[in-house]
Amino acid sequence: MGVIWEPELDADARHWQGVADRLSREQFEPLAEELDREQRYPYEHIEVMKKEGLCGLFLPKAYGGQGASLTSVVSIVERVAMGCASTSAILAAYQLGAFPVLLAGTEEQKQKYLGGMAQGISVCFALSERGAGSDAAAIQATATRDGDKWHIKADKCWLGNGGVSQHYIVFARSDPKAGSRGISAFMVDKAQDGVVIDFFEDKMGIRGTLTSNLKVDTAVDHSAMLGEEGRGLRLALQTLNVGRITVAAQAMGIGLAAYHAAARYACERKTFATPIIEHQGIGFKLADMATELSAARMMLYEAARAYDQGRDVATIGAMAKLYTSEVSHRAVDAAVQIHGGAGYVKPNPVERYYRDQRITEIYEGTSEIQRLVLSRAIRKDADRSNG
């Protein structure tokens, strides 16, 4: 057993973790630097994941998936992130697009969209707008009913897997007078007239992913509504509660990769005729990294286990995402510092880890939003105790 705490996994999760570990080492890690440098989407990795069953990992077997637990998903996303953060983000975005359909879709919608996902045809979660990121209830997209159709007008941004996805879950105001209770979700196909993707972000990290905008000015049938009318925001938040756990897994994978790189370097690099790990300034830094990463990993896997047991993960998911992403931040920062100048320049992997990690504190709810979620939960607890 190594210094870093290891979760006890069931046979299914161990199997998938082994698959992910093999693919990460043999397929994903060797291309990570190239994808980052060229800002290239790894279509070849999608083919590998499709062949190995990872695209449909979280989907029930009835829809062509593997029926895996969230614990299995977390173990896979973590291992893939250790080799290539971009590929792990793509994989996590597959799960993010699947969850709303699993949670609220009709049987017809599940057959149509989930079956395609298992074959690598992703569904994209389209919630954020330029003026409505952290405050999702402030979206300005509209859905106006006309008989059995809805006319949707939306200008969305920050779409993970945007452009390569064939289907989009678009959140829009179906009842402007109802506030947050007037938001509904709709399935929109990329091939429809009036659906345009014409901009891709030039990002600091996870540069092998595609992050696009989405402009929609089109009509869809009423049957394209996902879930109940006016319940779209609730559906989005339920989805993010789970998505935050997979983001924490991304952060953990990057943090672990940085830790292992720093530990190897500290054992090899000598100053004053001594490996630098023997200097307390370096050895103690690695000790802190190992301790914090282990503690964060415990919380991450407990959050996944809670979901698998059917428990509410709103608070523990927020805690896992908040703590793991910030621990990962400290780990990659320490890894760069331990490498010194060598860690500040390309193509040293720790330079890439530093940039890739940063998004885990931002997307699917910033660290500030996680603290807001938790502070509100604390207030409710206190009110109940005092009541």
C-alpha positions in Angstrom: 0.0 0.0 0.0 1.3 3.4 -0.9 1.3 6.6 1.1 -1.8 8.0 -0.6 -5.1 6.5 0.7 -6.7 4.0 -1.6 -10.5 3.4 -1.7 -11.9 -0.1 -1.2 -13.7 -0.9 -4.5 -16.1 -3.7 -5.4 -15.2 -6.0 -8.2 -17.0 -4.0 -10.9 -15.4 -0.8 -9.9 -11.9 -2.5 -9.8 -12.5 -3.8 -13.2 -13.3 -0.4 -14.7 -10.5 1.2 -12.8 -8.1 -1.3 -14.3 -9.5 -0.6 -17.8 -9.1 3.2 -17.3 -5.6 2.8 -15.9 -4.5 0.8 -18.9 -6.0 3.2 -21.4 -4.6 6.2 -19.5 -1.1 4.9 -19.6 -1.1 3.4 -23.1 -3.4 5.7 -25.1 -4.2 9.0 -23.3 -1.1 10.1 -21.5 1.2 9.8 -24.6 -1.0 12.3 -26.5 -1.7 14.7 -23.6 1.1 17.1 -24.4 0.3 17.2 -28.1 -3.4 17.8 -27.5 -2.5 20.7 -25.2 0.0 22.2 -27.6 -2.2 22.0 -30.7 -5.5 22.6 -28.9 -6.8 19.5 -30.7 -9.9 17.4 -29.8 -8.9 13.8 -29.4 -11.4 12.0 -31.7 -9.2 8.9 -31.5 -9.7 8.8 -27.7 -13.5 8.9 -28.2 -13.2 5.8 -30.5 -11.1 4.0 -27.8 -13.6 4.9 -25.1 -16.5 3.8 -27.2 -14.8 0.5 -28.0 -14.0 -0.1 -24.3 -17.5 0.8 -23.1 -16.6 4.0 -21.3 -18.9 6.4 -23.2 -22.0 4.5 -21.9 -20.5 3.7 -18.5 -23.1 5.4 -16.4 -26.0 4.3 -18.6 -28.3 1.4 -17.7 -27.7 -1.7 -19.6 -31.2 -1.4 -21.1 -30.0 1.6 -23.1 -26.7 0.0 -24.2 -24.6 1.2 -21.3 -22.6 -0.6 -18.6 -24.9 0.2 -15.7 -21.9 1.2 -13.6 -22.0 2.9 -10.2 -21.0 6.5 -9.7 -18.1 5.1 -7.6 -16.9 3.3 -10.8 -17.3 6.5 -12.8 -15.3 8.4 -10.2 -12.5 5.9 -10.2 -12.3 6.0 -14.0 -12.4 9.8 -14.4 -9.7 10.0 -11.7 -7.4 7.6 -13.5 -8.0 9.1 -16.9 -7.3 12.6 -15.5 -3.9 11.3 -14.2 -2.9 10.7 -17.8 -4.9 13.4 -19.7 -7.1 16.0 -18.1 -8.7 16.9 -21.4 -9.9 13.4 -22.0 -11.2 13.1 -18.5 -13.2 16.3 -18.9 -14.7 14.9 -22.1 -15.7 11.7 -20.4 -17.2 13.6 -17.4 -19.2 15.8 -19.8 -20.7 12.6 -21.3 -22.0 11.7 -17.8 -23.3 15.3 -17.3 -25.3 15.1 -20.5 -26.7 11.7 -19.7 -28.0 12.5 -16.2 -30.9 14.9 -17.0 -32.2 12.4 -19.6 -31.9 9.5 -17.1 -33.6 11.6 -14.4 -36.5 13.2 -16.3 -36.7 11.7 -19.8 -39.6 9.8 -21.2 -39.0 6.3 -22.4 -38.9 7.5 -26.0 -36.3 10.2 -25.1 -34.2 7.7 -23.2 -34.2 5.2 -26.1 -33.3 8.0 -28.6 -30.6 9.8 -26.7 -29.0 7.4 -24.3 -28.6 4.6 -26.9 -26.7 7.0 -29.0 -24.5 8.1 -26.1 -23.2 4.6 -25.6 -22.0 4.8 -29.3 -20.1 8.0 -28.7 -22.9 10.4 -29.7 -22.9 12.9 -26.8 -25.6 15.0 -25.4 -24.5 18.5 -24.3 -25.7 20.3 -21.2 -26.5 23.9 -22.2 -27.4 26.1 -19.2 -24.8 28.9 -18.9 -25.1 32.3 -20.5 -22.7 35.3 -20.5 -24.9 37.0 -17.9 -26.0 33.9 -16.1 -23.2 31.5 -15.0 -23.2 31.1 -11.2 -26.7 32.6 -11.0 -28.5 30.0 -13.3 -31.9 31.4 -12.4 -31.0 34.6 -14.3 -30.9 33.0 -17.8 -32.5 35.0 -20.5 -33.2 32.3 -23.1 -36.9 32.0 -23.9 -39.3 29.3 -24.9 -42.6 30.5 -26.3 -45.4 28.1 -26.9 -47.3 28.0 -30.2 -49.8 25.2 -30.2 -47.9 21.9 -30.0 -44.5 23.6 -30.6 -42.1 25.8 -28.6 -40.0 28.5 -30.2 -36.7 28.7 -28.5 -34.3 31.6 -28.6 -31.1 31.2 -26.7 -27.5 32.3 -26.7 -25.6 29.8 -24.5 -21.9 29.7 -23.7 -19.2 27.5 -21.9 -20.6 24.3 -23.5 -18.4 21.3 -22.7 -18.3 19.0 -25.7 -19.9 21.8 -27.6 -19.7 21.5 -31.4 -19.0 17.7 -31.3 -22.3 16.9 -29.6 -25.3 16.1 -31.8 -27.9 16.9 -29.1 -28.3 19.8 -26.6 -30.3 20.1 -23.4 -31.3 23.8 -23.6 -32.7 25.5 -20.5 -35.0 28.4 -21.3 -37.8 30.5 -19.7 -41.1 29.0 -20.6 -43.0 31.3 -18.2 -41.2 34.6 -17.7 -43.6 35.6 -14.8 -42.8 32.6 -12.7 -39.1 33.4 -12.0 -37.0 30.3 -11.2 -40.1 28.1 -11.5 -40.7 29.2 -15.0 -37.6 27.5 -16.5 -38.0 24.4 -18.7 -35.5 22.1 -20.4 -35.7 21.1 -24.1 -33.9 18.6 -26.3 -32.5 20.4 -29.4 -30.7 18.7 -32.2 -27.6 20.2 -33.8 -28.9 19.5 -37.3 -32.0 21.7 -36.9 -32.3 24.9 -38.8 -31.6 27.9 -36.5 -29.0 26.1 -34.4 -25.6 27.7 -34.8 -22.2 27.1 -33.2 -19.7 29.7 -34.4 -17.2 30.3 -31.6 -14.8 28.1 -29.6 -13.0 29.3 -26.5 -9.2 29.6 -26.5 -8.6 28.2 -23.0 -5.8 28.3 -20.4 -6.1 24.5 -19.7 -7.9 21.3 -20.8 -7.0 22.5 -24.2 -7.9 19.2 -25.8 -11.6 19.8 -25.1 -14.0 21.9 -27.1 -15.8 24.6 -25.3 -18.3 26.5 -27.5 -21.2 28.8 -27.7 -24.7 27.8 -28.9 -27.1 30.1 -30.6 -30.7 28.8 -31.0 -33.6 30.3 -32.9 -35.8 27.4 -33.8 -39.0 25.5 -33.0 -39.2 22.1 -31.4 -42.2 19.8 -30.7 -43.7 19.8 -27.3 -42.4 16.2 -27.0 -38.9 17.7 -27.0 -39.5 19.1 -23.5 -37.3 17.2 -20.9 -39.2 16.7 -17.7 -42.1 18.8 -16.5 -42.8 22.3 -17.6 -41.3 24.8 -15.1 -39.0 22.2 -13.5 -36.0 22.9 -15.6 -33.9 24.7 -13.0 -34.5 21.9 -10.5 -33.4 19.4 -13.0 -30.3 21.4 -13.8 -29.4 21.7 -10.1 -30.0 18.0 -9.5 -27.7 17.3 -12.4 -25.0 19.6 -11.1 -25.1 17.9 -7.7 -23.8 14.8 -9.3 -21.6 16.5 -11.9 -19.7 18.2 -9.1 -18.5 14.8 -7.9 -17.1 13.9 -11.3 -15.3 17.3 -11.4 -13.8 16.5 -8.0 -12.6 13.2 -9.6 -10.9 15.2 -12.4 -9.3 17.4 -9.8 -8.1 14.4 -7.8 -6.6 12.8 -10.8 -4.6 15.9 -11.8 -3.5 16.4 -8.1 -2.3 12.8 -7.9 -0.4 13.1 -11.1 1.3 16.3 -9.8 2.1 14.6 -6.5 3.7 11.5 -8.1 5.7 13.7 -10.5 7.0 15.9 -7.7 7.9 12.9 -5.5 9.9 11.2 -8.3 11.7 14.4 -9.1 12.5 15.1 -5.4 14.1 11.6 -5.2 16.1 12.1 -8.4 17.2 15.8 -8.1 20.2 16.5 -5.9 21.4 19.7 -4.4 24.4 19.9 -2.1 25.0 16.2 -3.0 21.7 15.2 -1.4 18.3 14.3 -3.0 16.1 17.3 -2.4 13.5 15.1 -0.7 15.9 14.9 2.2 15.6 18.7 2.7 12.8 19.4 5.1 11.5 22.2 3.0 10.8 19.7 0.2 10.0 16.6 2.2 7.5 18.4 4.4 5.8 19.9 1.3 5.3 16.4 -0.1 4.0 15.1 3.3 1.4 17.9 3.2 0.5 17.0 -0.3 0.0 13.3 0.5 -2.1 14.1 3.6 -4.4 16.6 1.9 -4.9 14.4 -1.2 -5.7 11.4 0.9 -8.3 13.4 3.0 -9.8 14.8 -0.2 -9.9 11.4 -1.8 -11.8 10.0 1.2 -14.4 12.7 0.9 -14.7 12.2 -2.9 -15.3 8.4 -2.7 -17.7 8.9 0.2 -19.7 11.3 -1.9 -19.9 8.8 -4.8 -20.9 6.1 -2.4 -23.6 8.3 -0.9 -25.1 8.7 -4.4 -24.9 5.0 -5.1 -26.8 4.4 -1.8 -29.6 6.7 -2.9 -28.7 9.5 -0.4 -29.0 13.3 -1.1 -25.6 14.5 -2.3 -26.2 18.2 -2.5 -24.0 19.0 0.5 -21.4 16.3 0.4 -21.1 16.8 -3.4 -20.4 20.5 -2.8 -17.9 19.7 -0.1 -16.1 17.1 -2.3 -15.9 19.5 -5.2 -14.8 22.4 -3.1 -12.2 20.6 -1.0 -10.8 18.4 -3.7 -10.4 21.1 -6.3 -8.6 23.4 -3.8 -6.4 20.6 -2.5 -5.5 19.8 -6.1 -4.7 23.5 -6.6 -2.2 23.4 -3.7 -0.8 20.1 -5.0 -0.1 21.4 -8.5 1.4 24.6 -7.1 3.7 22.7 -4.8 4.7 20.4 -7.7 5.8 23.4 -9.8 7.7 24.8 -6.8 9.5 21.5 -6.2 10.5 21.3 -9.8 11.7 25.0 -9.7 12.4 26.5 -13.1 12.0 23.1 -14.8 8.4 23.0 -13.7 7.6 26.4 -15.1 8.4 25.5 -18.7 6.9 23.3 -21.4 6.9 20.4 -22.0 7.2 19.5 -18.3 3.9 17.9 -17.4 3.6 19.8 -14.1 3.3 23.0 -16.1 0.3 21.5 -17.9 -1.2 20.1 -14.6 -1.0 23.7 -13.2 -3.1 25.0 -16.0 -5.5 22.0 -16.4 -6.3 22.0 -12.7 -7.6 25.6 -12.5 -10.9 24.9 -14.2 -12.0 22.5 -11.5 -12.4 25.4 -9.2 -14.7 27.1 -11.7 -17.0 24.9 -13.8 -20.1 23.2 -12.5 -20.1 25.8 -9.7 -17.2 27.9 -8.5 -15.7 27.4 -5.1 -17.6 30.5 -4.0 -20.9 28.8 -5.1 -20.0 25.6 -3.2 -19.5 27.7 -0.1 -22.8 29.4 -0.7 -24.6 26.1 -1.1 -23.0 24.9 2.2 -23.6 28.1 4.1 -27.3 27.9 3.2 -27.5 24.3 4.3 -25.8 25.2 7.6 -28.4 27.9 8.1 -31.2 25.4 7.5 -29.6 23.0 10.0 -29.3 25.8 12.6 -32.9 26.9 12.1 -34.1 23.3 12.6 -32.1 23.0 15.7 -33.4 26.2 17.1 -37.0 25.5 16.1 
